[in-house]
């Protein structure tokens, strides 16, 4: 494997670039675990339907060129129309304050690299870093061994951040295939509220492989929402692991909107650590050609009186391939659990396919849990009904698909984001943008 050889040859040089040795032992241990497990193959049950050879057989540069020519106008084109938002811009792994806008106060917002080296944040960083990320997974270990870019955000007790924060990860001006290991850490203390939007953008024709790990800690009565907008180029690969740990009376939402990228793998783990917790996972996927998107979710109900909702919709065109593997674990003490899991898919072409596997593992007896999946085509009777009223086939199809995807957008309370997702749906369905206004 070309990437495996890259890792073996570059780790010593990578360590030499660091300014702080706090993570040295963690990095070495993580790399040893990675070599022990190796990259997942289709023989591994969790990767049965996702072949990573396209990624792992390429060579990558581990030290991206920092120079870039990104302008504020180009950044503006990536926005969702959120003039009143704050945003953070990372280009080629480096935070660029001159292209960012941060107006929030009373929070601790730092680049990952700065937080790692700042003595004032050392204790907090050590307390949280890598404590809920699964250390038996190849890509999380690889990230721990190589992470350098990303951000650290701590929202203090009872602080409400009214403005969503949009985080841009941009790669540009790279002559070689490039490998990024992005690490994010979000701490929402008791009674706080925060919303984050994350997006990745490759401006080059060379391949970019991004391996990202995010750890979210939501404390009592806090609310943390994380929205992933995945609409990158066909020369981009993304493997994402997000781990969310919640304390009592908290609410955490992760929305994943997958519209682009050659191969995308989303791994999402929720861990309940108190009563009256609410967890929401929503996803919309619409891909074409030979794109591949794989959603793997898991909710660990460890305490009583908690609820979780998973709602994933997929629309597949061309020869695209989708995967959904959702798990719900209910411990024997987690009575009164209410867990809902649904995956619905529409195949628009004969070459498109999807593999869906919702799962429940329940050890408590007083629960309300349901799961299900559907895979099919659009309802011909509904299409005929709309066509009979003078609506074109394309617009009739788009109307049904908008309605199909709409309930996965219901809990987006950021209006510009909701509009952007609707526009992306219209764009992917190749309908007139004015038509979207009907919805």
Order of alpha helices (4+ residues) and beta strands (2+ residues): alpha-alpha-alpha-alpha-beta-beta-beta-alpha-alpha-alpha-beta-beta-beta-beta-beta-beta-beta-beta-beta-beta-beta-beta-beta-beta-beta-beta-alpha-alpha-alpha-alpha
